[in-house]
Amino acid sequence: MNNLTILYAEILRGFQTDTLVAAVFLDIKAAYDNVLINRLVNRVVNLDIPPMFCRFIYNLVSAHQVNMEK
């Protein structure tokens, strides 16, 4: 199943069981190319966000790979 199908199924299940469904959407293509990574991470840490999410954000904005094909 693709992500849209999974989201749709979760929304339907939420309606059927009267439960909350939460979703997060990220569009990160070239979004953080000009961000000062240390400043961003310091601000996130100062917001008392759990360390696991701080590491996720750090890895998201710092671990870039460039793949080139012929």
N, C-alpha and C positions, 0 to 999 in steps of 0.2 A: 504494500500500500504506500502511496505517496503521502507527504505531510498534510496536504489539504484534505485528503480522505480521512486521515486519522483525526484531524481537528474537527471535521464535520461529525464523525462518529462520536467524539467526546462531547460535543455540544448537544447532540441528540440524546445521549445517555444522561447528560445533566438535566435536560428538560424532563425526561422520563422519570428520573429519580429525585427530582427537585433538589439538585445539588449544584454548587457553584463550580463553574469551569473558568479557569484562568489561562490566558495565552500571552506569550511574549513574542513580538516580531522584531527582528533585527535586520536592518539593511546596512551591511558593513563594508560594502565594496568601496574602497578608497576613502572611507569615512574618517579614518584616524591617521592619515598620512602626515598631517601637520600638528599633531597633538604632542605636547610635552608629556611623555609617559610618566615620569616621576611625579610631576605636578598632579596629573590625573589620579594616580594611585594614592597619593597623599590625601587628596580631597575625599576620595572614596573611603579611605581608612578613617578619616576624621568624621565621617557620617555614621560611624559605628556599624558599618556593614560587616557581616561575618567574614572572617579570614578566607574561607573557601571561595566566596564570591569575589573578594579582592584579588585573589590569585587568578581566578577565571578572567576577570577584567584585564589584569596585567598580561596574561597569556594571549588574550584576544587582540590586544593592541600592540604587543611587542613581538610575537612569534610569527613573522610573516615569511612566506616562502614564495619565491618567484619561479615559475615553471615556464620554460620556453620550448616551443616545438617548431620543427621545420615546416 
